[in-house]
């Protein structure tokens, strides 16, 4: 079974829910470790999404820099 890939908005919303539960004291000691681990994974996924998006935007804005990179690697 493959895991569903979360969107940036979904991941951030879940992180916010976890933070809210932490702040309000709703998380039991038994849940604390797993919720913190889940938040850490979600934040890492958000960073990956942002990095991919930044690279894509950079390629769209500066397509000539991609051409220079591929030309220099062909030399």
Secondary structure, DSSP 4 states (H G I P E B T S, - for coil): -PPPPPPHHHHHHHHHHHHHHHHHT-S-HHHHHHHHHHHHHHHHHHHHHHHHHHHHHHHHH-HHHHHHHHHHHT-
